[in-house]
Amino acid sequence: MYPPRSAYLHIPFCHRRCFYCDFAVVPLGDKASGESGPGSNSIKSYLKLLFQEIDLIQDCYPLTTIYIGGGTPSLLTPSQINSLLNHLKNKFGFQDGSEITLEIDPASFTQNDLLAFLDAGINRISLGGQSFNDLVLKALGRRHRKDQLIEACSWLKKLFKEGELKSWSLDLIQNLPGHDLISWELDLKEAMRYLPPHISIYDLSIEPGTVFEWKQKRGELILPQEELALEMNRLTSSILSKSGLARYEISNYALPGHASRHNRVYWSGAGWWAFGMGATSAPWGERFARPRTRDKYFQWIMEQEINGLEPSLLSKNSKVFNFDDQLIVGLRRREGVNLETLAERWGWDQNQSDAYLQSLKLRWQKLINNDLLKHNGDRFFLSDPEGIELSNQILIEMLIWWDSLPASAVQPPNL
């Protein structure tokens, strides 16, 4: 397995928790800021913990992608972002041309902050817009409004055009309460006015413990019906493709050369580091999620310093990513997966590979006949948009197949 060259840094703080959010976040209030405002002491003490965790790592290789996510990382000051990047760079080193992404919220930074973030080393921005409709934003529990999102998009468009910013991405959510084809088309066309080189379109998911789950149980959350949701998905694909954005993963579209290098690591079977409360790492083939609360995260770091590192963080425990996991994430990508390559990596001999993969292909045959799943030799990929719309059905067939295999087939190989 190749050594990990990517790192995710989780900044859990935000102004408020959105109604759909189940991430590991710490709401600090609408007036919070990183340097001296409400919540600033919490931010500073957390950064110290983050530095401590980074310092624990033993097997370090220069990084090619860094992603600072949250939460709302733009609550941090540019100097705090600079300090965080310098600490990471001193520990690992950054390769020339590294992609360094910062998630930002439209209501959490100024134009001067944005310029200072770039001076601190950020070269890619991910803007959490979600919608250009004020009523929708309010229904989501978002703090920002349409005019703030438009202002942020305008700044990013200008910086990108002038070459000050290497790339940027806009996040939107479809199939929201109150959405119809007209309102969603307006959102997409408004987004295309700013020509983002990358756009992520997420389907709303109702997660346990969220305000939306509570509303849904009370019958107060009216979501688009399945057929309308499918029509919105097709509209998304049509409008974005006409703007030159190619769908390279189920939820992501980009101009040539602007696919997120960091996100592709997650979908390719490569390893990555992750630091911070609730963050999930998999540097050497095994996923590990950190505690989701500040107190437990603090306790975990203290235990690491006393008892030694979590085994999944040590290169001597390197293993191959689970076959079924690789297949699931691989099918999310435009290029799909090569089954023979996965089987070889997993350790099956030719006879095993022929027998087991043939049984999977038989389960998939109806999906292939219906043009939901396509293949070129041993490389299988979802059709766009039909197969992507029904990707869960395809993945369910794969999981049933995986569960049907003998125990010896699903055991990871000895490296």
Secondary structure, DSSP 8 states (H G I E B T S, - for coil): -----EEEEEE-EESS--TT--SS-EE--TT--SSSSTTHHHHHHHHHHHHHHHHH--S---EEEEEEEES-GGGS-HHHHHHHHHHHHHHH-EEEEEEEEEEE-TTS--HHHHHHHHHTT--EEEEEEE-S-HHHHHHHT-S--HHHHHHHHHHHHHHHHTTSSSEEEEEEEES-TT--HHHHHHHHHHHHTT--SEEEEEE----TTSHHHHHHHTT------HHHHHHHHHHHHHHHHHTT-EEEETTEEE-TT-S-HHHHHHHHT--BEEESTT-EEBTTS--EE--SSHHHHHHHHHHHHHH---GGGSGGG-----HHHHHHHHTTBTT-EEHHHHHHHHT--HHHHHHHHHHHHHHHHHHHHTTSEEEETTEEEE-TTHHHHTHHHHHHHHHHHHHHS-HHHHS----
